[in-house]
Amino acid sequence: GTLKYLDVGDEVTFSTPQRSGGAAGDFLAWVMRRISAGINFAYEFIAKDWRGVSFAGGRLVLTEVRLDCQARQKYLIELLLAPLWERIVTEAVIVGAVEIDPRLFANHRQHFLRHAWIAPAFPYAINPQQEIEADVTAVEENHDTLANRLAAHGLDISEVYAQRAWERKQERELQIEPASRGAAPAAAMP
């Protein structure tokens, strides 16, 4: 800083900046749109700015984001996680950290290296009932597997089956019948 002495008759005038009238918001939106274009990701999702987006437009944005996330997850799994898993298991066998015969491992390598990477669920369902019905139809019509549909929701089929088996056992022991097989609803009874 400097110290400025005024001459006789000089006056000091301070600036009084006014509000920009929205120009700053427009500029920030412009910057965010450039960033989203640069990383190839939907602006609405990055900025959390859904103003002016119709229901159909929002659905398109979420569909694109979901596909992009799935592609990025697959890329991460195939290029980083799967090779890392193979390296860890192989080295664990080599140094004897696991009780697997190295010759057995060498002869049946694929058996010991089997694994599944289940990405987190994508919780943005615009119409959950329709999406669940679409999952059921895809499995029933053999367009997809139950394991794939459960994985898309962040679930492991073996964990789901174990939990359902336990639940069904509890239902039998406690003589609980699911509503779909039980008595008629109370409103329909005389």
HELIX and SHEET records of a PDB file:
HELIX    1   1 ALA A   23  ILE A   39  1                                  17    
HELIX    2   2 TYR A   43  ALA A   47  1                                   5    
HELIX    3   3 PHE A   55  LEU A   76  1                                  22    
HELIX    4   4 ILE A   77  LEU A   81  3                                   5    
HELIX    5   5 ALA A   82  VAL A   95  1                                  14    
HELIX    6   6 PRO A  102  ASN A  107  1                                   6    
HELIX    7   7 ARG A  109  LEU A  113  1                                   5    
HELIX    8   8 PRO A  128  GLU A  140  1                                  13    
HELIX    9   9 LEU A  146  ALA A  152  1                                   7    
HELIX   10  10 ILE A  157  GLU A  173  1                                  17    
HELIX   11  11 ALA A  186  ALA A  188  5                                   3    
END                                                                             
